[in-house]
């Protein structure tokens, strides 16, 4: 089908390869190059269409956005043209990122303005939730770990997206990566009637954004970078509940969205989302990097939140807010990378654990506590001995706890256990010791192994679909025949890991990581194809 772009055309649908519209006589081949196939969406700013680019071999698909100014007066068209060119340049700059559609072309034709962008094939998050249901906590953390760095990149280009929501996030079919679309580049309208005292026509910037997803300051037409963080937080609530903002209640006194009673997440993720969703912009995360740092120090957040027990030079112990403030500053200053944050947080937690042990011992209901000593270097280069508490469980205690509904085994020592064939899906093993643990054939679907140590673990034929291995150590692990489809292996150490026959379809993993592992012709790569590099 060929589709007519004349906004006033009464019947825009035409036969394929038609040269002119049968209803209004308009030329159908835009700029003698783009054949419009069908509309994709329409709003106050104009409309979006799917098209084929006949100027390139294979006639690849593309998306055409048509801006329709609210009037035809010369000064209105001139202002629209200036706005259009400015926004097109912004899109061109942002589109260098692999998770943003590339700007392919922009032009004016018959007083209509057009942007041509790369077409992203895949389902939106809104479509995914409707089809597959809500995401688990692990799924939401994986989503945030992929979108927060993208958001930081966009903000570094001095751009505020202003319309982040499930319908504007697409999981690209070819590599399962999250792509952010619809940057609102032309979601400003020209007002013909608004003339100021100097006689100039005003450019009216409407409160761009989707009600409920946009925070108060954005609806007041004063968006900041933190406005996008709020919208991303609302998106997470949708992923956890399948409810849009209009389906949720709000606190009439504070304006806060009332979502906490609808989700089942850890205190850590709950606190991260709570801060993302602060109505007051000054209390919200000020940058995507700040939110990502908070997300990645999960095992240690309680220590930061409740304060620290620190041994003074005279040997006395005191808990003070100053220590907490100083520790927070230390975290912010030294967390240039996620690894740095984890190291700082580990040291903080270790100091608290040591103090608690000296005060009378640590009793864990889930198992025995073992205190070990290790050495850290402080800021001036000297070495300091600290203690770390490891919670040890045997096989039966672990399985019994899981059967009773427990899903959090973060920071436990589960090394050398025989868990062959066990059902441990959707479990939190963040920073857990699993060296040489037998997990052959185990169901570990949607489980969190972030920063866990799985060196030489037996994961042969295990179900690891949608599992989270960010910064995990899998050196020498046996993953033959394991199902790792849609798993997140970003920054994981795969040196010497055996991936022969493993299914890595749509897994988040780099070629550099795969080059360090063992693969064979039976290995299914992220693109769905079999074979070696």
NORURRA-V372029 format. One record per helix or strand of 3 or more residues. SS is the DSSP state (A for helix, B for strand). FROM is the first residue (numbers start at 1). LEN is the number of residues. If there is no record, write none. Layout:
SS_FROM_LEN + SS_FROM_LEN
//
This chain:
B_34_10 + B_46_8 + B_61_7 + A_74_21 + B_103_7 + B_112_7 + B_122_3 + A_125_8 + A_137_20 + A_166_3 + B_169_4 + B_178_3 + B_189_7 + B_201_4 + A_216_4 + A_225_17 + A_245_3 + A_260_3 + A_267_10 + A_281_3 + A_288_9 + A_298_9 + A_321_14 + A_338_21 + B_368_10 + B_383_10 + A_395_9 + A_511_6
//
